[in-house]
């Protein structure tokens, strides 16, 4: 008898947690493959946006289906060096058209064994001359479309070589940000004619990438609120029942146990 009562309490507790997660989530959290994009890998910033995508960025087979042509540039795969592999690189492509070239790299934190922040990584071999967050204008896709997205911009220099490096971080929505669950996308191009032209090239590349890879998402109200908005008092009763049934299981088992 005691074991069955204890089992009922455990089931009630798990049910209560599940119901609370359900009612406090929006439909997009549950039914959509949401991704979070931001400029920081440790904390939320005002530049965070929610998107959906058909690609699993942690699946190397699916990554092979990323567009071969982006921003008017054609791609070729580039071998990943041993050092880059230790940094977490899982894809490296050169996009070019004979005149302009952009190096695209995707890194997964799960594969990283020697990854530092990019400031440290570039700071060891390169002189980081500029560092800021910049907006990129992405063509509006309707009322819920992109307007501006923000990315990190570095200008780095080593000897006579100078590069513009833009990058951002991604997580699955609802995942706690840690050093072991993000994906980093980096786009770099050498500064040849002018820094402004190099920045413009990387911006155009990223704008096209966003339009072709991501779809913006706006979260609706949580499910508990939507039930009340749609059904009024009956929706409120539904919320109480969903929460009350697990509570009855928990306290009834405890009372019977006494």
KAGIRA-V592092 format. One record per residue. NEAR is the number of other ideal C-beta (glycine too) atoms within 10 Angstrom. Layout:
BEGIN
NEAR / NEAR
END
This chain:
BEGIN
7 / 9 / 7 / 11 / 16 / 13 / 11 / 17 / 17 / 13 / 14 / 20 / 14 / 12 / 17 / 18 / 11 / 12 / 19 / 14 / 13 / 14 / 17 / 12 / 16 / 19 / 13 / 16 / 18 / 12 / 9 / 16 / 14 / 19 / 22 / 18 / 22 / 22 / 19 / 14 / 19 / 12 / 8 / 10 / 11 / 8 / 17 / 15 / 19 / 18 / 20 / 14 / 14 / 10 / 14 / 13 / 22 / 17 / 11 / 13 / 7 / 12 / 16 / 10 / 10 / 17 / 12 / 13 / 12 / 23 / 21 / 12 / 22 / 12 / 16 / 9 / 11 / 15 / 7 / 16 / 11 / 7 / 9 / 15 / 17 / 14 / 20 / 20 / 21 / 19 / 18 / 18 / 19 / 15 / 23 / 15 / 12 / 7 / 8 / 19 / 15 / 26 / 18 / 21 / 22 / 20 / 25 / 21 / 18 / 13 / 16 / 18 / 8 / 10 / 18 / 12 / 10 / 20 / 12 / 10 / 15 / 20 / 14 / 8 / 8 / 18 / 12 / 16 / 11 / 13 / 14 / 9 / 14 / 15 / 12 / 21 / 12 / 20 / 11 / 11 / 13 / 7 / 6 / 10 / 12 / 20 / 12 / 11 / 22 / 18 / 24 / 21 / 19 / 21 / 20 / 22 / 15 / 11 / 7 / 5 / 11 / 17 / 19 / 24 / 23 / 21 / 18 / 24 / 21 / 21 / 21 / 15 / 17 / 11 / 11 / 6 / 16 / 11 / 11 / 10 / 16 / 23 / 22 / 22 / 20 / 19 / 23 / 18 / 22 / 13 / 18 / 13 / 7 / 9 / 15 / 10 / 13 / 21 / 19 / 13 / 21 / 24 / 21 / 18 / 22 / 23 / 18 / 18 / 22 / 22 / 16 / 12 / 17 / 21 / 17 / 19 / 18 / 10 / 14 / 12 / 12 / 15 / 19 / 20 / 15 / 15 / 19 / 17 / 10 / 10 / 13 / 10 / 8 / 10 / 16 / 13 / 14 / 16 / 17 / 11 / 11 / 19 / 15 / 13 / 14 / 19 / 15 / 11 / 19 / 18 / 12 / 14 / 19 / 14 / 9 / 12 / 13 / 5
END
